[in-house]
């Protein structure tokens, strides 16, 4: 019988990295970063990339991404004052959605401390109805495609 348990990812699996410094308040009573903080790191890394690429205007853009699915597996503890790097890749681009896969690495480590994904559905800001991914967004995400 094969082992189907989730496995840590490797640094080489991710084409883009976003550095983040853990904060004192990120630790919980068990002495490590609380699980909800990881989802904030996912959002921060992806949206920072999109803003840097000029394809996300968080205040006036007509198209915005809404998270419809998220998941994370944890492999090693992270705690303040660790510096981390969030690896970002795109696993799938559909007509109106993108599946981002993310890896949380302690700075310089080769294996993920955690890895997960989330799916953005891109919608019209006013109507909240799905729209086709703009060409500029597709182009910016092409460099993050996995495989």
Secondary structure as UniProt FT lines:
FT   HELIX           11..13
FT   STRAND          16..21
FT   HELIX           24..26
FT   TURN            29..30
FT   HELIX           35..52
FT   TURN            53..54
FT   TURN            58..60
FT   STRAND          63..74
FT   TURN            80..81
FT   STRAND          83..93
FT   STRAND          97..106
FT   TURN            107..108
FT   STRAND          114..124
FT   TURN            125..127
FT   HELIX           135..142
FT   TURN            143..144
//
